Each structure stands twice: as C-alpha cells, then as structure tokens.
Amino acid sequence: MSKIFENLNQGKTEELSRLNAIKIVDFLFTDLLDREKDILTRRYGLKGGKGETLEKIGSLHNLTRERVRQIESASIKKIKKIEKIEDSVNTLKETISELLEEHGGMLRKDFLLDILTVSCLELENNYNSDTPEYEKNRDIYRNHFSFLISKLIGDDLEDIKSSNEFNPVIKIKNAETDYFKELADDLLNKVDSLKKVLSTEELIELLKELDTYNRHQEKMASMPNTDITKVYKSKIFKDKAEIINSNKILYSLIQAVKDLEMNKFGQWGSTNWSEIKPKTVNDKIYLVLKHFGKPLHFTEIAKKINEIGFDKKKANAATVHNELILDNRYYLESRGTYGLK
C-alpha cells in the first residue's frame, strides 16, 4: 500500500494532506475565469448539496443550457492541460488504485468516497464527527472527490453508474471482476432461500460457505491486505472496523450488490423485504418491537420510529395505537403497552 495509509497508522498527516480534494481542486481552478469556476462549482456541488442543472446555472448567468454545457466541457479541458496536474492528482490516483486492489478491484462509489472523506476530515483535519459542521464538510469533500474521480483522474478507472447487479461502482479498468458477479448471484439466491435478515458477520460467513467462494478463494487471497482499521473506526461506517478490515473484498461485494441492503438496525436482506425497507407504519412497529425485544407503550414506539428515521414520514401515536390493536402479531401487556407475540 502507498505511504498514505502507512503514515495514517503512524499518526502522520503530511501524506494525507496531498489527498485533500479541496486543496487539489482549488489549485486546479487557479487559472479558470470566475464564470468558469462558478459553473463547475455549481454543476458538481462543490459547496455542498446536489449539483445544479444546466438550466438553473444558465438562468443565473443569462446563458443557454447548451452554452453552459460548452463552458463546462471547455473548463475541464483547460484544467487537464495544466502543466503540473499530474503532481497534484498523483497521490489521489495511486491511493484510489491501491484501495481498489485491496478490495478486489471494485468498490461501491459511495463507499470509496466515504473512505477518502474520512481520511481527510477526521484524520488529517481532526474534525470531530459529532460536531454540527461535520456533515456539511463531509458532503463538500465527497463532492470534490467525486468530481476529481469522474472528470480528471478517470483514465485508468471505470465509473459505472449502475447495472442490473450492482450499485454505482468504481473499478480498475480492464480488471478481472467477473467473480464479483458470480458471488453476488449465488449470495442473493442463498439469502432469498433463507428468508431471514442476517448480521454482517452472518452474511460474510454465508459467503464463505458458497461453492463460488471456494472456486475464487485463491485469487482473493493473493490480493494485498493493508490494515486500515483506523479509517473504518469512523462512525460513518456502521459495522465494526475489525470486521470490515479483515474482510475487505467480501465486504466490498456486500456493499456493491444492488438487491442487498442493510436496515437501520445493521441487518442485511433483500431490498424488497419489509424488514429491510419498511413501507408502512405497521412494518416499522414490527421492526422496533423486534429490535428492542420488549413490550413498549404505543407513544414510545411512535417516538422511536421518528427518532430512527426510516424515511421522512412522521409516525403519529394514535395511528401506531390503531395498528397495534388491529394486528394479531401484537399482544396487550398492560394499558397502552404492547409486545410481539
């Protein structure tokens, strides 16, 4: 692995500073005109939030949609001609390539962006993830990294938006990753046949029991395996750092598979299961009672549903009470307090 993560483990930040996406972009934007900078900044959300549409940017600059697109394209070409661009992005390119190798040649894009962002925010800049400004800064860093990957250092990488099998991923160009698809297909079939949610540890063990895994185990064992537990200890990553670090390739696969998802309680299953993506108030009631493992008052259940934030819909205590009364999966323990049968 590059010096980046070696120095990370030793508490050194000199190499990490060369990975700072904001500093890299600020340097690359030095020779751009103000209008060019503003168009790229808005288009790729470099101040946070989602990138703006060509139409919206055009209305702000009194330009047509097509003219904004032309300026965007010309500005990126101008950046690519900068004499020292390789010096600026080389550390980032090397780090991404090596991270991909560590994880079997392919990473879910969101997962890769999180690794890079945590490295800069929490390890180089020592941001506390509990502070109010952390999420805003995290969003800004992610968008800067995404811009650099998709527009400036993608020659050796494939930025795959989506496919039938996988979420948006970044992979090493021409890398042999067919085994990922084989593993994904077999894993999904196995999970569907079990018809129950699984912890990350259970899911990884399930993968290791597959015939497909045994066929490709030697190939996976030959890939590098650097300790980057320090990165995974960020609360951004929902699983235990040691589990992720010691199972990088399999964990990367689990993250990438499109029809597999983790629910709010760290359990995995098919994306169409109500225990993974609860759609109704009743689905959420069931999950809350199952997770906490004890009877709860209906007002407490409603409160927990809203605190957990399954989606943007707020649960009403009266609605929760009605659902508890009508569904025979629940029993009344005492006044207003219900449990799972």
C-alpha positions as CSV (number, residue, x, y, z in Angstrom):
1,M,0.0,0.0,0.0
2,S,1.1,3.6,-0.5
3,K,2.6,5.7,2.2
4,I,-0.8,7.3,2.7
5,F,-2.1,4.6,5.0
6,E,1.3,3.7,6.4
7,N,1.6,7.3,7.7
8,L,-2.1,7.2,8.7
9,N,-1.4,4.3,11.1
10,Q,1.7,6.2,12.4
11,G,-0.4,9.3,13.0
12,K,1.4,11.4,10.3
13,T,-0.6,13.8,8.2
14,E,1.9,15.1,5.6
15,E,1.0,12.5,3.0
16,L,-2.7,12.8,3.9
17,S,-2.6,16.5,3.1
18,R,-1.7,15.5,-0.5
19,L,-5.0,13.6,-0.6
20,N,-7.1,16.7,0.3
21,A,-9.6,17.0,-2.5
22,I,-10.5,20.6,-1.7
23,K,-6.8,21.8,-1.9
24,I,-6.4,19.9,-5.1
25,V,-9.4,21.4,-6.8
26,D,-8.5,24.9,-5.5
27,F,-5.1,24.6,-7.2
28,L,-6.6,23.2,-10.4
29,F,-9.1,26.1,-10.6
30,T,-6.4,28.8,-10.2
31,D,-6.3,29.7,-14.0
32,L,-10.1,29.5,-14.6
33,L,-12.2,32.6,-15.1
34,D,-14.7,33.4,-12.4
35,R,-17.6,32.3,-14.5
36,E,-15.9,29.0,-15.3
37,K,-15.2,28.4,-11.6
38,D,-18.8,29.2,-10.7
39,I,-20.3,26.9,-13.4
40,L,-18.1,23.9,-12.3
41,T,-18.7,24.7,-8.6
42,R,-22.5,24.7,-9.1
43,R,-22.6,21.8,-11.6
44,Y,-20.7,19.4,-9.2
45,G,-22.0,20.7,-5.8
46,L,-18.5,21.8,-4.7
47,K,-20.1,24.0,-2.0
48,G,-22.2,21.1,-0.8
49,G,-25.6,19.7,-1.8
50,K,-26.6,18.3,-5.2
51,G,-25.1,19.6,-8.4
52,E,-27.3,22.1,-10.2
53,T,-28.9,21.6,-13.6
54,L,-27.6,23.2,-16.8
55,E,-30.9,25.1,-17.0
56,K,-30.6,26.6,-13.5
57,I,-27.0,27.6,-14.0
58,G,-27.9,29.1,-17.4
59,S,-30.6,31.3,-15.9
60,L,-28.2,32.6,-13.3
61,H,-25.6,33.5,-15.9
62,N,-28.1,34.5,-18.6
63,L,-26.8,31.7,-20.8
64,T,-28.5,28.9,-22.8
65,R,-28.3,25.3,-21.5
66,E,-26.1,24.4,-24.4
67,R,-23.7,27.3,-23.7
68,V,-23.3,26.2,-20.1
69,R,-22.5,22.7,-21.2
70,Q,-19.9,24.0,-23.6
71,I,-18.2,26.2,-20.9
72,E,-18.2,23.2,-18.5
73,S,-16.6,21.0,-21.1
74,A,-14.0,23.6,-22.1
75,S,-13.1,24.4,-18.5
76,I,-12.4,20.7,-17.7
77,K,-10.2,20.5,-20.9
78,K,-8.4,23.6,-19.7
79,I,-7.7,22.0,-16.3
80,K,-6.4,18.9,-18.0
81,K,-3.8,20.9,-19.8
82,I,-2.3,22.3,-16.6
83,E,1.4,21.6,-16.6
84,K,1.6,20.2,-13.1
85,I,-1.7,18.5,-13.0
86,E,-0.1,15.0,-12.6
87,D,1.8,16.2,-9.5
88,S,-1.5,17.4,-8.0
89,V,-3.6,14.3,-8.5
90,N,-0.9,11.6,-8.5
91,T,-1.3,10.7,-4.8
92,L,-5.1,10.5,-5.1
93,K,-4.8,8.3,-8.2
94,E,-2.3,6.0,-6.5
95,T,-4.4,5.8,-3.4
96,I,-7.7,5.0,-5.2
97,S,-6.0,2.4,-7.4
98,E,-4.5,0.7,-4.3
99,L,-7.8,0.9,-2.4
100,L,-9.5,-0.8,-5.3
101,E,-6.8,-3.6,-5.4
102,E,-7.3,-4.1,-1.6
103,H,-11.0,-4.5,-2.1
104,G,-10.8,-6.9,-5.1
105,G,-10.7,-4.4,-8.0
106,M,-14.1,-2.8,-7.4
107,L,-15.8,-0.6,-4.8
108,R,-19.2,0.9,-4.4
109,K,-18.7,4.6,-5.3
110,D,-20.3,5.8,-2.1
111,F,-18.1,3.5,0.0
112,L,-14.9,4.7,-1.8
113,L,-15.9,8.4,-1.3
114,D,-16.5,7.7,2.4
115,I,-13.1,6.1,2.9
116,L,-11.4,9.1,1.2
117,T,-13.5,11.7,3.0
118,V,-12.9,10.2,6.5
119,S,-9.2,10.1,5.7
120,C,-9.2,13.9,5.1
121,L,-11.8,15.1,7.5
122,E,-11.2,13.0,10.6
123,L,-7.5,12.0,10.2
124,E,-5.9,15.0,8.5
125,N,-8.1,17.8,9.8
126,N,-9.1,16.2,13.1
127,Y,-12.8,17.0,12.6
128,N,-15.0,15.5,15.3
129,S,-17.8,13.6,13.6
130,D,-20.2,14.8,16.4
131,T,-19.9,18.5,15.5
132,P,-22.7,20.3,13.6
133,E,-20.4,21.3,10.8
134,Y,-19.1,17.8,10.2
135,E,-21.9,16.6,7.9
136,K,-21.7,19.8,5.8
137,N,-18.0,19.4,5.4
138,R,-18.3,15.7,4.7
139,D,-20.8,16.5,1.8
140,I,-18.4,19.1,0.4
141,Y,-15.4,16.7,0.5
142,R,-17.4,13.8,-1.1
143,N,-18.5,16.1,-4.0
144,H,-14.9,17.2,-4.5
145,F,-13.6,13.7,-4.6
146,S,-16.5,12.6,-6.9
147,F,-15.6,15.5,-9.3
148,L,-11.9,14.6,-9.4
149,I,-12.7,10.9,-10.0
150,S,-15.3,11.3,-12.7
151,K,-13.7,14.2,-14.6
152,L,-9.9,14.3,-14.0
153,I,-8.4,11.0,-13.0
154,G,-10.7,8.5,-14.6
155,D,-8.4,7.3,-17.4
156,D,-7.4,4.2,-15.5
157,L,-10.7,3.8,-13.8
158,E,-14.3,2.9,-14.8
159,D,-17.0,5.0,-13.2
160,I,-20.0,2.6,-13.7
161,K,-23.3,4.5,-12.9
162,S,-25.4,1.4,-12.3
163,S,-26.1,-2.1,-13.6
164,N,-28.5,-5.0,-13.1
165,E,-26.3,-6.5,-10.4
166,F,-24.5,-3.6,-8.8
167,N,-25.0,-0.1,-7.3
168,P,-22.8,2.6,-8.9
169,V,-19.2,1.4,-8.6
170,I,-15.6,2.4,-9.4
171,K,-13.4,-0.3,-10.8
172,I,-9.9,-0.6,-12.2
173,K,-10.2,-0.5,-16.0
174,N,-9.9,-4.0,-17.5
175,A,-9.6,-5.6,-14.1
176,E,-11.0,-9.1,-13.8
177,T,-14.1,-8.7,-11.6
178,D,-16.4,-11.3,-13.1
179,Y,-16.1,-13.3,-9.9
180,F,-17.9,-10.5,-8.2
181,K,-21.0,-11.1,-10.3
182,E,-20.8,-14.9,-9.7
183,L,-20.6,-14.4,-6.0
184,A,-23.4,-11.8,-6.0
185,D,-25.8,-14.1,-7.9
186,D,-25.1,-17.0,-5.6
187,L,-25.3,-14.9,-2.4
188,L,-28.7,-13.3,-3.4
189,N,-30.1,-16.8,-4.2
190,K,-28.9,-18.0,-0.8
191,V,-30.3,-15.0,1.1
192,D,-33.7,-15.3,-0.7
193,S,-33.9,-19.0,0.2
194,L,-33.2,-18.3,3.9
195,K,-35.9,-15.6,4.1
196,K,-34.5,-14.0,7.2
197,V,-32.3,-11.0,7.9
198,L,-28.7,-11.5,8.7
199,S,-26.0,-9.6,10.6
200,T,-22.8,-8.6,8.7
201,E,-20.9,-11.5,10.4
202,E,-23.5,-14.0,9.3
203,L,-23.6,-12.7,5.8
204,I,-19.8,-12.9,5.4
205,E,-19.9,-16.5,6.8
206,L,-22.7,-17.3,4.3
207,L,-20.5,-16.0,1.5
208,K,-17.6,-18.2,2.7
209,E,-19.7,-21.3,2.5
210,L,-20.6,-20.8,-1.1
211,D,-19.1,-23.0,-3.8
212,T,-18.4,-19.9,-5.8
213,Y,-16.3,-18.5,-3.0
214,N,-14.2,-21.7,-2.8
215,R,-13.5,-21.5,-6.5
216,H,-12.2,-18.0,-6.3
217,Q,-10.7,-18.0,-2.8
218,E,-7.1,-18.4,-4.1
219,K,-7.5,-15.4,-6.3
220,M,-8.8,-13.2,-3.5
221,A,-6.2,-14.4,-1.1
222,S,-3.4,-13.2,-3.4
223,M,-4.6,-9.6,-3.2
224,P,-2.9,-7.0,-0.9
225,N,-4.3,-6.6,2.6
226,T,-3.2,-3.5,4.5
227,D,-4.5,-2.6,7.9
228,I,-6.8,0.5,7.5
229,T,-8.8,-0.2,10.6
230,K,-8.2,3.4,11.7
231,V,-10.3,4.7,8.8
232,Y,-13.2,2.2,9.4
233,K,-13.4,3.3,13.1
234,S,-15.3,6.4,12.0
235,K,-19.0,6.3,12.9
236,I,-19.7,6.9,9.2
237,F,-19.1,3.1,8.8
238,K,-21.9,1.2,10.5
239,D,-20.1,-2.1,11.1
240,K,-17.2,-2.9,13.4
241,A,-13.9,-1.7,11.9
242,E,-12.2,-5.0,12.5
243,I,-14.9,-6.9,10.6
244,I,-14.6,-4.6,7.5
245,N,-10.8,-4.5,7.5
246,S,-10.3,-8.3,7.8
247,N,-12.9,-9.0,5.1
248,K,-12.3,-6.1,2.6
249,I,-13.2,-8.0,-0.6
250,L,-16.3,-9.7,0.7
251,Y,-17.5,-6.5,2.5
252,S,-16.9,-4.6,-0.7
253,L,-19.1,-7.1,-2.6
254,I,-21.9,-6.9,0.0
255,Q,-21.8,-3.1,-0.3
256,A,-21.9,-3.2,-4.1
257,V,-24.7,-5.7,-4.6
258,K,-27.8,-3.8,-5.8
259,D,-30.5,-6.0,-4.4
260,L,-28.9,-6.4,-0.9
261,E,-29.2,-3.7,1.7
262,M,-28.7,-3.0,5.4
263,N,-31.6,-1.8,7.5
264,K,-31.5,0.8,10.3
265,F,-30.5,-1.9,12.8
266,G,-27.5,-3.3,11.0
267,Q,-29.2,-6.3,9.5
268,W,-29.0,-7.3,5.8
269,G,-31.5,-8.7,3.5
270,S,-33.3,-8.3,0.1
271,T,-34.2,-4.7,-0.7
272,N,-37.8,-5.7,-1.3
273,W,-38.3,-7.1,2.2
274,S,-40.3,-5.1,4.7
275,E,-37.7,-5.7,7.4
276,I,-35.1,-4.0,5.2
277,K,-37.2,-1.2,3.7
278,P,-40.3,-0.8,5.9
279,K,-43.0,1.0,3.9
280,T,-46.0,1.1,6.3
281,V,-46.3,2.2,9.9
282,N,-47.0,-1.4,10.8
283,D,-43.8,-2.6,9.2
284,K,-41.9,0.0,11.4
285,I,-43.8,-1.0,14.6
286,Y,-42.8,-4.6,14.0
287,L,-39.1,-3.7,13.5
288,V,-39.0,-1.5,16.6
289,L,-40.5,-4.2,18.8
290,K,-38.3,-6.9,17.3
291,H,-35.2,-4.8,17.7
292,F,-35.8,-3.7,21.3
293,G,-37.0,-7.1,22.4
294,K,-39.5,-6.0,25.0
295,P,-43.0,-4.6,25.2
296,L,-43.3,-0.8,24.7
297,H,-46.0,1.8,25.2
298,F,-47.5,2.9,21.9
299,T,-46.3,6.5,22.4
300,E,-42.8,5.2,22.9
301,I,-43.0,3.1,19.8
302,A,-44.1,6.2,17.8
303,K,-41.2,8.2,19.3
304,K,-38.6,5.5,18.4
305,I,-39.9,5.3,14.8
306,N,-39.4,9.0,14.4
307,E,-36.0,9.0,16.1
308,I,-34.8,6.1,13.9
309,G,-35.9,7.9,10.7
310,F,-36.8,5.0,8.4
311,D,-38.0,7.7,6.0
312,K,-39.3,11.2,6.0
313,K,-42.8,10.3,7.2
314,K,-43.5,11.0,10.8
315,A,-45.4,8.4,12.8
316,N,-48.5,9.5,14.7
317,A,-49.0,7.9,18.1
318,A,-52.8,7.4,17.5
319,T,-52.1,5.7,14.2
320,V,-49.5,3.4,15.9
321,H,-52.0,2.5,18.6
322,N,-54.7,1.6,16.0
323,E,-52.2,-0.7,14.1
324,L,-51.3,-2.4,17.4
325,I,-54.9,-3.1,18.2
326,L,-55.8,-4.4,14.8
327,D,-52.8,-6.7,14.1
328,N,-52.8,-10.1,15.9
329,R,-49.0,-10.3,15.9
330,Y,-49.1,-8.0,18.9
331,Y,-50.4,-8.5,22.4
332,L,-51.5,-6.1,25.0
333,E,-49.4,-6.4,28.1
334,S,-50.8,-3.5,30.1
335,R,-52.6,-0.3,29.4
336,G,-51.2,1.1,26.2
337,T,-48.1,-1.3,26.3
338,Y,-47.7,-3.9,23.5
339,G,-45.3,-6.6,22.7
340,L,-44.7,-9.1,19.9
341,K,-46.4,-12.5,20.4
